[in-house]
Amino acid sequence: GAGVSQSPRYKVTKRGQDVALRCDPISGHVSLYWYRQALGQGPEFLTYFNYEAQQDKSGLPNDRFSAERPEGSISTLTIQRTEQRDSAMYRCASSWAPNNEQFFGPGTRLTVL
Amino acid sequence: GQNIDQPTEMTATEGAIVQINCTYQTSGFNGLFWYQQHAGEAPTFLSYNVLDGLEEKGRFSSFLSRSKGYSYLLLKELQMKDSASYLCAVRRRADSNYQLIWGAGTKLIIKP
């Protein structure tokens, strides 16, 4: 496909479970970003990669959150021991280079019961 | 610290013109973006300003004043499909890293 894809689109899990959210960026895009977006708010930065290198993870809320992009393409955001407050829309975006506009995926709606 | 302010909600009439303002305070300013987000959908890129002045793109224009920390998005000949949230995002550069700081968005309601 031509755009950014994310899977799953919806994820319902029980408190304490681990979840892995996947992002498939536009082919050839160097930079990949993870955001969290609450209803009626702008995206909240979590972390970003250039190629396989995690450049900035200052937005990750705590050490239960981690991300990787081992081959510089697909990325996974992992949340361990999920809590109800982790419920949100998680969005991935990619760009040709760090200073270009970002293209967003459809997001994963995470619900923690 | 970093801060972006934009109105929460605006209402305009189909066919009219509307201006959505954004003010910001940040260090390492490196450009300002406007995105459109329809309800339940992903944000999509509208415009980018890094130098002072007006950038025009069809019905949409965006203006930047770096000295005032101010930008606006101007939408002309409003159509019902323009009903959406409009997000202002400021890019800042710290060392070799770029980061986008996002506003909360302005919900624009278009009435017939």
Boltz contact constraints between the chains, C-beta under 6 A:
constraints:
  - contact:
      token1: [A, 41]
      token2: [B, 104]
      max_distance: 6.0
  - contact:
      token1: [A, 42]
      token2: [B, 87]
      max_distance: 6.0
  - contact:
      token1: [A, 42]
      token2: [B, 102]
      max_distance: 6.0
  - contact:
      token1: [A, 42]
      token2: [B, 103]
      max_distance: 6.0
  - contact:
      token1: [A, 42]
      token2: [B, 104]
      max_distance: 6.0
  - contact:
      token1: [A, 42]
      token2: [B, 105]
      max_distance: 6.0
  - contact:
      token1: [A, 43]
      token2: [B, 102]
      max_distance: 6.0
  - contact:
      token1: [A, 55]
      token2: [B, 97]
      max_distance: 6.0
  - contact:
      token1: [A, 56]
      token2: [B, 97]
      max_distance: 6.0
  - contact:
      token1: [A, 98]
      token2: [B, 98]
      max_distance: 6.0
  - contact:
      token1: [A, 99]
      token2: [B, 98]
      max_distance: 6.0
  - contact:
      token1: [A, 101]
      token2: [B, 45]
      max_distance: 6.0
  - contact:
      token1: [A, 104]
      token2: [B, 42]
      max_distance: 6.0
  - contact:
      token1: [A, 104]
      token2: [B, 43]
      max_distance: 6.0
  - contact:
      token1: [A, 106]
      token2: [B, 42]
      max_distance: 6.0
